[in-house]
């Protein structure tokens, strides 16, 4: 499997507050990370880089993380890094209020273990389906899950960008953890909301079957978000599950 990380500042923002990448430990096990520093907050780029660097460094120091240990490893390390970021954010005015989303995944031969805080997402993709694997920590998603809004109404709600949980916002925060088998799917995708807020999921899904390699898919998706005048940075990771380029 050849995973690729893509990021772009987008057509509006003055700096890229996203961070992330694809990282390998001593046994060549793979960790995927996307962090979206909070736009409009102080030092969003500092927060996203801090979390990416800390989590990837801890992973790269590891040998193989067994499947039954992955949830505890992600929960413990993300929670500890959150405390560190929270403390830094409260040292002075320079970094006060900084925070970041995170979605990350440890890959296994037939399974993946995913952690998320915020509204950066993970998906499975196959020819007939694009399946969201994470739950957004947003005000409107809470309303959707409570049956008070439809997904269509949530897309245009005036408070659709209100995030209820990010790394660094509270001293004690724990990620949601999900474990999935690959099954019939062709790709795993992680993305910041700079893609999914500006390009409809149906269009994203279609792009995966218009191109013959992940490089072309990723560049096409970045271009779609840019052409849609995305008011955010755009980042994604694409992993072909069944081989590919």
Secondary structure, DSSP 4 states (H G I P E B T S, - for coil): --EEEEEE--SS-SS--EEEEEEE-TT--EEEEEEEB-TTSTTHHHHHHHHHHHHHHHHHT-----HHHHHHHHHHHHHHHHHHHHHHHTS-GGGTT--B-EEEEEE-SSEEEEEEESS-EEEEEETTEEEE-S---BHHHHHHHTTSS-HHHHHH-TTTT-BS--BTSSSS---EEEEEE-TT-SEEEEE-HHHHTTS-HHHHHHHTTT-SSHHHHHHHHHHHHHHTT-SS-EEEEEEETT---
